[in-house]
Amino acid sequence: MNMITRYGFKILVLFIALTSNINCIAQTQPSGPSILEDISQQTIKKFATRFQSQYQEGGISAVTLDVQKCYDNALSKPNEVELVRECMLYDKAAKWLDKGFALAMEARGSKNPGPANPFLADKAYDARMKIYSSIGFKGFSSEQVNRYFGNYPIKVVE
């Protein structure tokens, strides 16, 4: 990757982070199962590397194909709960970057292009989150799931 591409990507990520409406981690403790542990730095680094590699290889389309492969692989393993959670982090990072890119275009006076592909459309994304939350976060409220992820998807694409 040349220097312009590498720094251009980092500038885009920074711009998106500054202009996006990112939910902060709530301080209240919801009822339900015990609170989830934080996402490890090792997991963030693993998916940051994976995200960047896929993005450099084929853009957001390559990332979305890899996200689906991640889910498919996770469901075939005995430790599927943890793997599905990791895939959801990856998925959320892809959605965040795609949505942020669209908002950045809009902020520059261009028409919002919408999602880069159908996989990232809100309806498809919401359906995936519902399906995989029921596997990775059985018994947890959506508030707890949102708190678990917090701003970690940003760290994957930084």
Backbone as a printed PyTorch tensor [residue, N CA C, xyz], in Angstrom:
tensor([[[  0.8520,  -1.1620,   0.0000],
         [  0.0000,   0.0000,   0.0000],
         [  0.8960,   1.2220,   0.0000]],

        [[  0.6410,   2.1590,  -0.9240],
         [  1.4850,   3.3420,  -0.9400],
         [  1.1010,   4.3040,   0.1900]],

        [[  1.9540,   5.2980,   0.4110],
         [  1.7750,   6.1950,   1.5490],
         [  0.4650,   6.9770,   1.4510]],

        [[  0.1000,   7.4370,   0.2730],
         [ -1.1300,   8.2130,   0.1240],
         [ -2.3440,   7.3610,   0.4630]],

        [[ -2.3750,   6.1450,  -0.0440],
         [ -3.4930,   5.2560,   0.2470],
         [ -3.5670,   4.9590,   1.7340]],

        [[ -2.4250,   4.6580,   2.3580],
         [ -2.4100,   4.3220,   3.7780],
         [ -2.8730,   5.5130,   4.6150]],

        [[ -2.3300,   6.6960,   4.3600],
         [ -2.7170,   7.8530,   5.1560],
         [ -4.1100,   8.3470,   4.7940]],

        [[ -4.4970,   8.1870,   3.5330],
         [ -5.8530,   8.5610,   3.1440],
         [ -6.8880,   7.7320,   3.8860]],

        [[ -6.6060,   6.4420,   4.0350],
         [ -7.5010,   5.5480,   4.7710],
         [ -7.5900,   5.9860,   6.2300]],

        [[ -6.4310,   6.3020,   6.8440],
         [ -6.4280,   6.7340,   8.2530],
         [ -7.1600,   8.0580,   8.4140]],

        [[ -7.0060,   8.9700,   7.4610],
         [ -7.7090,  10.2510,   7.5320],
         [ -9.2120,  10.0200,   7.4160]],

        [[ -9.6250,   9.1320,   6.5080],
         [-11.0470,   8.8150,   6.3720],
         [-11.5980,   8.2560,   7.6690]],

        [[-10.8780,   7.3300,   8.2840],
         [-11.3210,   6.7340,   9.5420],
         [-11.4350,   7.8050,  10.6230]],

        [[-10.4490,   8.6950,  10.7040],
         [-10.4840,   9.7620,  11.7010],
         [-11.6620,  10.6890,  11.4440]],

        [[-11.8930,  11.0530,  10.1760],
         [-13.0200,  11.9210,   9.8520],
         [-14.3440,  11.2720,  10.2430]],

        [[-14.4810,  10.0050,   9.9350],
         [-15.7070,   9.2920,  10.2790],
         [-15.8900,   9.2560,  11.7880]],

        [[-14.8200,   9.0010,  12.5110],
         [-14.9020,   8.9400,  13.9710],
         [-15.3410,  10.2750,  14.5460]],

        [[-14.8870,  11.3510,  13.9510],
         [-15.2190,  12.6750,  14.4720],
         [-16.6230,  13.1250,  14.0840]],

        [[-17.1370,  12.6280,  12.9690],
         [-18.4350,  13.1090,  12.4950],
         [-19.5930,  12.1530,  12.7270]],

        [[-19.2900,  10.9240,  13.0820],
         [-20.3490,   9.9280,  13.2790],
         [-20.9620,  10.0680,  14.6580]],

        [[-22.2080,   9.6500,  14.7630],
         [-22.8840,   9.6130,  16.0550],
         [-22.6160,   8.2420,  16.6490]],

        [[-21.5560,   8.1520,  17.4510],
         [-21.1490,   6.8810,  18.0360],
         [-21.7300,   6.7690,  19.4360]],

        [[-22.3630,   5.6380,  19.7130],
         [-22.9000,   5.4050,  21.0520],
         [-21.7700,   5.1370,  22.0210]],

        [[-21.7790,   5.8330,  23.1300],
         [-20.7830,   5.6000,  24.1710],
         [-21.2660,   4.4830,  25.0750]],

        [[-20.3410,   3.8920,  25.7840],
         [-20.6760,   2.8070,  26.6980],
         [-21.4740,   3.3880,  27.8590]],

        [[-22.6350,   2.8160,  28.1000],
         [-23.4940,   3.2910,  29.1910],
         [-22.8900,   2.9100,  30.5360]],

        [[-23.2050,   3.6950,  31.5510],
         [-22.6580,   3.4510,  32.8750],
         [-23.6080,   2.6660,  33.7700]],

        [[-24.8600,   2.5140,  33.3480],
         [-25.8260,   1.8080,  34.1890],
         [-25.7020,   0.3090,  33.9810]],

        [[-26.0640,  -0.4560,  34.9790],
         [-26.0070,  -1.9120,  34.9070],
         [-27.4050,  -2.4580,  34.6380]],

        [[-27.6680,  -3.0330,  33.4540],
         [-28.9800,  -3.5810,  33.1700],
         [-29.1940,  -4.8950,  33.9140]],

        [[-30.4690,  -5.2670,  34.0030],
         [-30.7650,  -6.5630,  34.6170],
         [-30.5160,  -7.6550,  33.5860]],

        [[-30.4640,  -8.8870,  34.0140],
         [-30.2230, -10.0050,  33.1110],
         [-28.9970, -10.7610,  33.5550]],

        [[-28.4470, -11.5950,  32.6670],
         [-27.2610, -12.3720,  33.0260],
         [-26.1010, -11.4620,  33.4350]],

        [[-25.0740, -12.0680,  34.0020],
         [-23.9340, -11.2730,  34.4570],
         [-23.3290, -10.4910,  33.3000]],

        [[-22.7150,  -9.3830,  33.6270],
         [-22.1530,  -8.4900,  32.6220],
         [-21.0020,  -9.1820,  31.8900]],

        [[-20.9280,  -8.9260,  30.6180],
         [-19.9040,  -9.5230,  29.7640],
         [-18.5480,  -8.8760,  30.0040]],

        [[-17.5010,  -9.6490,  29.7950],
         [-16.1490,  -9.1050,  29.8920],
         [-15.8550,  -8.2630,  28.6550]],

        [[-14.9080,  -7.3420,  28.7920],
         [-14.5160,  -6.5040,  27.6620],
         [-13.9010,  -7.3410,  26.5450]],

        [[-13.9650,  -6.8000,  25.3540],
         [-13.3150,  -7.4300,  24.2090],
         [-11.8110,  -7.2680,  24.4020]],

        [[-11.0680,  -8.3380,  24.2100],
         [ -9.6250,  -8.2800,  24.4420],
         [ -8.9170,  -7.4590,  23.3650]],

        [[ -7.8050,  -6.8700,  23.7480],
         [ -6.9750,  -6.1310,  22.7920],
         [ -6.4560,  -7.0660,  21.7020]],

        [[ -6.2290,  -8.3070,  22.0620],
         [ -5.7620,  -9.3080,  21.0960],
         [ -6.8200,  -9.5220,  20.0080]],

        [[ -8.0840,  -9.6060,  20.4020],
         [ -9.1750,  -9.7710,  19.4330],
         [ -9.2810,  -8.5400,  18.5390]],

        [[ -9.1910,  -7.3680,  19.1340],
         [ -9.2650,  -6.1340,  18.3420],
         [ -8.1310,  -6.0940,  17.3320]],

        [[ -6.9240,  -6.4110,  17.7780],
         [ -5.7630,  -6.3870,  16.8840],
         [ -5.9260,  -7.4240,  15.7680]],

        [[ -6.4110,  -8.6230,  16.1120],
         [ -6.6090,  -9.6850,  15.1190],
         [ -7.5760,  -9.2240,  14.0240]],

        [[ -8.6840,  -8.6110,  14.4310],
         [ -9.6700,  -8.1980,  13.4390],
         [ -9.2850,  -6.9060,  12.7460]],

        [[ -8.4890,  -6.0640,  13.3870],
         [ -7.9770,  -4.8650,  12.7190],
         [ -7.0550,  -5.2840,  11.5680]],

        [[ -6.2070,  -6.2560,  11.8270],
         [ -5.3040,  -6.7710,  10.7970],
         [ -6.0970,  -7.4310,   9.6760]],

        [[ -7.0680,  -8.2350,  10.0520],
         [ -7.9060,  -8.9300,   9.0680],
         [ -8.6910,  -7.9210,   8.2300]],

        [[ -9.2720,  -6.9260,   8.8870],
         [-10.0520,  -5.9030,   8.1950],
         [ -9.1700,  -5.1670,   7.1960]],

        [[ -8.0220,  -4.6960,   7.6620],
         [ -7.1420,  -3.9240,   6.7890],
         [ -6.6610,  -4.7460,   5.6040]],

        [[ -6.3310,  -6.0050,   5.8350],
         [ -5.8830,  -6.8820,   4.7590],
         [ -6.9790,  -7.0490,   3.7090]],

        [[ -8.1780,  -7.3460,   4.1500],
         [ -9.2920,  -7.5300,   3.2220],
         [ -9.6280,  -6.2230,   2.5000]],

        [[ -9.5990,  -5.1190,   3.2370],
         [ -9.9290,  -3.8210,   2.6410],
         [ -8.9160,  -3.4550,   1.5590]],

        [[ -7.6440,  -3.6940,   1.8310],
         [ -6.5970,  -3.4080,   0.8460],
         [ -6.7270,  -4.3170,  -0.3760]],

        [[ -7.1420,  -5.5450,  -0.1400],
         [ -7.2550,  -6.5250,  -1.2180],
         [ -8.4110,  -6.2160,  -2.1610]],

        [[ -9.5600,  -5.8390,  -1.6140],
         [-10.7230,  -5.6600,  -2.4860],
         [-11.7620,  -4.6780,  -1.9920]],

        [[-11.3700,  -3.7880,  -1.0890],
         [-12.2980,  -2.7860,  -0.6000],
         [-13.3440,  -3.3760,   0.3290]],

        [[-14.3960,  -2.6260,   0.5290],
         [-15.4260,  -3.0360,   1.4770],
         [-16.1430,  -4.3060,   1.0110]],

        [[-16.1700,  -4.5500,  -0.2940],
         [-16.7940,  -5.7850,  -0.7970],
         [-16.0390,  -7.0120,  -0.3290]],

        [[-14.7110,  -6.9530,  -0.3350],
         [-13.9110,  -8.0710,   0.1600],
         [-14.1200,  -8.2570,   1.6600]],

        [[-14.2670,  -7.1430,   2.3770],
         [-14.5070,  -7.2220,   3.8170],
         [-15.8370,  -7.9160,   4.0850]],

        [[-16.8830,  -7.5290,   3.3680],
         [-18.1980,  -8.1270,   3.6290],
         [-18.2170,  -9.6160,   3.3010]],

        [[-17.5320, -10.0210,   2.2470],
         [-17.4330, -11.4600,   1.9440],
         [-16.7130, -12.1890,   3.0770]],

        [[-15.6760, -11.5660,   3.6110],
         [-14.9200, -12.1790,   4.6960],
         [-15.7280, -12.2160,   5.9920]],

        [[-16.5620, -11.2190,   6.2200],
         [-17.4400, -11.2290,   7.4020],
         [-18.3640, -12.4410,   7.3260]],

        [[-18.9490, -12.6830,   6.1560],
         [-19.8470, -13.8350,   6.0160],
         [-19.0890, -15.1420,   6.2190]],

        [[-17.8580, -15.2220,   5.6980],
         [-17.0330, -16.4110,   5.9220],
         [-16.7520, -16.5930,   7.4060]],

        [[-16.5440, -15.4920,   8.0910],
         [-16.2940, -15.5370,   9.5330],
         [-17.4790, -16.1820,  10.2470]],

        [[-18.6900, -15.7300,   9.9280],
         [-19.8880, -16.3080,  10.5410],
         [-20.0200, -17.7920,  10.1980]],

        [[-19.8300, -18.1280,   8.9270],
         [-19.9500, -19.5290,   8.5030],
         [-18.9730, -20.4200,   9.2600]],

        [[-17.7510, -19.9410,   9.4040],
         [-16.7250, -20.6820,  10.1320],
         [-17.0900, -20.7990,  11.6140]],

        [[-17.5570, -19.7140,  12.1940],
         [-17.8880, -19.7110,  13.6280],
         [-18.9640, -20.7420,  13.9530]],

        [[-19.9460, -20.8560,  13.0920],
         [-21.0600, -21.7610,  13.3590],
         [-20.6680, -23.2330,  13.2470]],

        [[-19.5000, -23.4890,  12.6800],
         [-19.0620, -24.8770,  12.5470],
         [-18.0870, -25.3000,  13.6480]],

        [[-17.8760, -24.4350,  14.6190],
         [-16.8940, -24.7140,  15.6810],
         [-17.5870, -24.9270,  17.0250]],

        [[-16.9630, -25.7030,  17.9070],
         [-17.5590, -25.9460,  19.2310],
         [-17.6020, -24.6920,  20.1200]],

        [[-16.7020, -23.7420,  19.8950],
         [-16.7150, -22.5010,  20.6860],
         [-17.4080, -21.3810,  19.9160]],

        [[-18.5520, -21.7180,  19.3170],
         [-19.2370, -20.7840,  18.4360],
         [-19.6510, -19.4890,  19.1100]],

        [[-19.9780, -19.5020,  20.3830],
         [-20.4380, -18.2810,  21.0490],
         [-19.3690, -17.1940,  20.9590]],

        [[-18.1590, -17.5030,  21.3590],
         [-17.0740, -16.5100,  21.3200],
         [-16.7430, -16.1130,  19.8860]],

        [[-16.7360, -17.0870,  18.9810],
         [-16.4220, -16.7890,  17.5860],
         [-17.5010, -15.9330,  16.9340]],

        [[-18.7560, -16.1920,  17.2420],
         [-19.8380, -15.3700,  16.7050],
         [-19.7060, -13.9390,  17.2250]],

        [[-19.3510, -13.7780,  18.4830],
         [-19.1470, -12.4250,  19.0330],
         [-18.0450, -11.6940,  18.2730]],

        [[-16.9700, -12.4200,  17.9650],
         [-15.8760, -11.8080,  17.2120],
         [-16.3370, -11.4020,  15.8100]],

        [[-17.1140, -12.2600,  15.1650],
         [-17.6250, -11.9440,  13.8290],
         [-18.5570, -10.7390,  13.8720]],

        [[-19.3290, -10.6460,  14.9400],
         [-20.2160,  -9.4910,  15.0840],
         [-19.3990,  -8.2020,  15.2160]],

        [[-18.2890,  -8.2510,  15.9180],
         [-17.3930,  -7.0950,  16.0120],
         [-16.9050,  -6.7070,  14.6220]],

        [[-16.4810,  -7.6780,  13.8610],
         [-15.9950,  -7.4770,  12.4910],
         [-17.1020,  -6.8790,  11.6190]],

        [[-18.2960,  -7.4370,  11.7320],
         [-19.4620,  -6.9730,  10.9870],
         [-19.7840,  -5.5270,  11.3580]],

        [[-19.8000,  -5.2440,  12.6460],
         [-20.0980,  -3.8850,  13.1130],
         [-19.0570,  -2.8900,  12.6100]],

        [[-17.7960,  -3.3120,  12.5570],
         [-16.7360,  -2.4380,  12.0520],
         [-16.9670,  -2.1240,  10.5660]],

        [[-17.3310,  -3.1430,   9.7920],
         [-17.5990,  -2.9370,   8.3660],
         [-18.7900,  -1.9990,   8.1760]],

        [[-19.8430,  -2.2130,   8.9340],
         [-21.0330,  -1.3660,   8.8440],
         [-20.6860,   0.0630,   9.2320]],

        [[-19.9240,   0.2010,  10.3190],
         [-19.5460,   1.5260,  10.7980],
         [-18.7480,   2.2900,   9.7330]],

        [[-17.7720,   1.6340,   9.1130],
         [-16.9670,   2.2930,   8.0950],
         [-17.8230,   2.6590,   6.8870]],

        [[-18.6670,   1.7420,   6.4520],
         [-19.5140,   1.9950,   5.2900],
         [-20.4670,   3.1610,   5.5530]],

        [[-21.1220,   3.1300,   6.6880],
         [-22.0640,   4.1990,   7.0240],
         [-21.3200,   5.5290,   7.1980]],

        [[-20.1710,   5.4810,   7.8290],
         [-19.3660,   6.6880,   8.0100],
         [-18.8960,   7.2730,   6.6970]],

        [[-18.5230,   6.4040,   5.7570],
         [-18.1050,   6.8690,   4.4390],
         [-19.2640,   7.5950,   3.7530]],

        [[-20.4600,   7.0260,   3.8390],
         [-21.6340,   7.6530,   3.2300],
         [-21.9070,   9.0180,   3.8690]],

        [[-21.7750,   9.0960,   5.1800],
         [-21.9860,  10.3770,   5.8750],
         [-20.8980,  11.3830,   5.5170]],

        [[-19.6810,  10.9100,   5.3410],
         [-18.5770,  11.7900,   4.9560],
         [-18.8190,  12.3680,   3.5620]],

        [[-19.3130,  11.5440,   2.6550],
         [-19.6380,  12.0210,   1.3090],
         [-20.7120,  13.1020,   1.3810]],

        [[-21.7100,  12.8390,   2.1950],
         [-22.8020,  13.7910,   2.3720],
         [-22.2870,  15.1090,   2.9680]],

        [[-21.4010,  15.0200,   3.9360],
         [-20.8410,  16.2080,   4.5830],
         [-20.0140,  17.0420,   3.6050]],

        [[-19.4910,  16.3990,   2.5790],
         [-18.7060,  17.1110,   1.5670],
         [-19.5740,  17.6730,   0.4550]],

        [[-20.9020,  17.5380,   0.6040],
         [-21.8190,  18.1010,  -0.3710],
         [-22.2690,  17.1310,  -1.4500]],

        [[-21.8060,  15.9040,  -1.3950],
         [-22.2340,  14.8950,  -2.3630],
         [-23.4990,  14.2070,  -1.8590]],

        [[-24.1670,  13.5520,  -2.7680],
         [-25.3410,  12.7710,  -2.3850],
         [-24.8780,  11.5540,  -1.5780]],

        [[-25.5980,  11.2280,  -0.5220],
         [-25.2880,  10.0410,   0.2800],
         [-25.4660,   8.8250,  -0.6270]],

        [[-24.3810,   8.0640,  -0.8520],
         [-24.4800,   6.9250,  -1.7710],
         [-25.1850,   5.7120,  -1.1780]],

        [[-25.4660,   5.7370,   0.1180],
         [-26.0870,   4.5830,   0.7550],
         [-25.0610,   3.4840,   0.9560]],

        [[-25.5230,   2.2770,   1.2950],
         [-24.5770,   1.1890,   1.5550],
         [-23.8260,   0.7770,   0.2900]],

        [[-22.5950,   0.3180,   0.4810],
         [-21.7560,  -0.0960,  -0.6500],
         [-22.3030,  -1.3310,  -1.3500]],

        [[-22.9920,  -2.1860,  -0.6010],
         [-23.6030,  -3.3730,  -1.1960],
         [-24.7650,  -3.8290,  -0.3130]],

        [[-25.6130,  -4.7280,  -0.8140],
         [-26.7950,  -5.1460,  -0.0590],
         [-26.4840,  -5.7470,   1.3170]],

        [[-25.3320,  -6.3610,   1.4810],
         [-24.9450,  -6.9410,   2.7690],
         [-24.9120,  -5.8800,   3.8600]],

        [[-24.5640,  -4.6460,   3.5030],
         [-24.4220,  -3.5670,   4.4730],
         [-25.6780,  -2.7040,   4.6210]],

        [[-26.7270,  -3.0260,   3.8840],
         [-27.9770,  -2.2840,   4.0250],
         [-28.5110,  -2.4620,   5.4450]],

        [[-29.1460,  -1.4370,   5.9680],
         [-29.6330,  -1.4700,   7.3500],
         [-30.4930,  -2.6900,   7.6450]],

        [[-31.4090,  -3.0070,   6.7440],
         [-32.3210,  -4.1300,   6.9710],
         [-31.5580,  -5.4580,   7.0720]],

        [[-30.5950,  -5.6820,   6.1700],
         [-29.8000,  -6.9150,   6.1930],
         [-28.9130,  -6.9620,   7.4360]],

        [[-28.3120,  -5.8340,   7.7580],
         [-27.4410,  -5.7500,   8.9360],
         [-28.2380,  -6.0190,  10.2150]],

        [[-29.3910,  -5.3640,  10.3490],
         [-30.2220,  -5.5600,  11.5410],
         [-30.6660,  -7.0160,  11.6800]],

        [[-30.9970,  -7.6440,  10.5510],
         [-31.4050,  -9.0570,  10.5820],
         [-30.2470,  -9.9310,  11.0520]],

        [[-29.0280,  -9.6630,  10.5440],
         [-27.8570, -10.4260,  10.9920],
         [-27.6090, -10.2330,  12.4760]],

        [[-27.6930,  -9.0060,  12.9380],
         [-27.4400,  -8.7450,  14.3550],
         [-28.4510,  -9.4950,  15.2290]],

        [[-29.6960,  -9.5490,  14.7880],
         [-30.7260, -10.2570,  15.5490],
         [-30.4290, -11.7610,  15.5840]],

        [[-30.1100, -12.3140,  14.4410],
         [-29.8210, -13.7570,  14.3480],
         [-28.6000, -14.1190,  15.1810]],

        [[-27.5040, -13.4010,  14.9660],
         [-26.2560, -13.7730,  15.6330],
         [-26.2200, -13.3670,  17.0990]],

        [[-26.9800, -12.3480,  17.4730],
         [-27.0900, -12.0090,  18.9060],
         [-27.7490, -13.1440,  19.6720]],

        [[-28.7010, -13.8140,  19.0210],
         [-29.3820, -14.9250,  19.6950],
         [-28.4400, -16.1140,  19.9200]],

        [[-27.3490, -16.1680,  19.1730],
         [-26.3510, -17.2330,  19.3430],
         [-25.2350, -16.7670,  20.2750]],

        [[-24.7040, -15.6050,  20.0160],
         [-23.5570, -15.1030,  20.7620],
         [-23.8940, -14.4650,  22.0930]],

        [[-25.1530, -14.0720,  22.2640],
         [-25.5490, -13.3470,  23.4730],
         [-26.8930, -13.8360,  24.0020]],

        [[-27.0850, -15.1330,  23.9980],
         [-28.3530, -15.7050,  24.4560],
         [-28.6290, -15.2620,  25.8980]],

        [[-29.8070, -14.6930,  26.1190],
         [-30.2030, -14.2630,  27.4530],
         [-29.7940, -12.8450,  27.7990]],

        [[-29.0200, -12.1910,  26.9400],
         [-28.5940, -10.8170,  27.1930],
         [-29.5160,  -9.8460,  26.4590]],

        [[-29.7290,  -8.6860,  27.0530],
         [-30.5630,  -7.6630,  26.4230],
         [-29.7670,  -6.9540,  25.3300]],

        [[-30.4880,  -6.2850,  24.4340],
         [-29.7970,  -5.5390,  23.3750],
         [-28.9500,  -4.4280,  23.9880]],

        [[-29.3740,  -3.8810,  25.1140],
         [-28.5940,  -2.8630,  25.8200],
         [-27.2510,  -3.4400,  26.2740]],

        [[-27.2710,  -4.6450,  26.8010],
         [-26.0270,  -5.2920,  27.2350],
         [-25.1190,  -5.5890,  26.0470]],

        [[-25.7120,  -6.0180,  24.9500],
         [-24.9250,  -6.3080,  23.7500],
         [-24.2790,  -5.0230,  23.2300]],

        [[-25.0450,  -3.9460,  23.1710],
         [-24.5040,  -2.6610,  22.7150],
         [-23.3910,  -2.1790,  23.6340]],

        [[-23.5580,  -2.3690,  24.9160],
         [-22.5230,  -1.9730,  25.8720],
         [-21.2610,  -2.8130,  25.6590]],

        [[-21.4510,  -4.0940,  25.4000],
         [-20.3170,  -4.9930,  25.1660],
         [-19.4550,  -4.4830,  24.0060]],

        [[-20.0950,  -4.1050,  22.9170],
         [-19.3470,  -3.6470,  21.7480],
         [-18.8800,  -2.2080,  21.9010]],

        [[-19.6680,  -1.3670,  22.5600],
         [-19.2640,   0.0220,  22.7710],
         [-18.6560,   0.6330,  21.5270]],

        [[-17.4910,   1.2280,  21.6710],
         [-16.7820,   1.8480,  20.5570],
         [-15.6990,   0.9450,  19.9670]],

        [[-15.6840,  -0.3100,  20.3540],
         [-14.6490,  -1.2210,  19.8580],
         [-14.6260,  -1.3600,  18.3360]],

        [[-15.7750,  -1.3340,  17.6200],
         [-15.6760,  -1.4300,  16.1550],
         [-14.7940,  -0.3390,  15.5410]],

        [[-14.7490,   0.8340,  16.1590],
         [-13.8850,   1.9060,  15.6600],
         [-12.4300,   1.4650,  15.7090]],

        [[-12.0610,   0.7850,  16.7910],
         [-10.6760,   0.3570,  16.9620],
         [-10.2620,  -0.6590,  15.8980]],

        [[-11.2120,  -1.3990,  15.3600],
         [-10.9050,  -2.3810,  14.3180],
         [-10.5090,  -1.6870,  13.0150]],

        [[-11.1250,  -0.5550,  12.7100],
         [-10.8360,   0.1160,  11.4330],
         [ -9.8550,   1.2720,  11.5500]],

        [[ -9.3770,   1.5700,  12.7520],
         [ -8.4070,   2.6690,  12.9180],
         [ -7.0930,   2.3340,  12.2660]]])
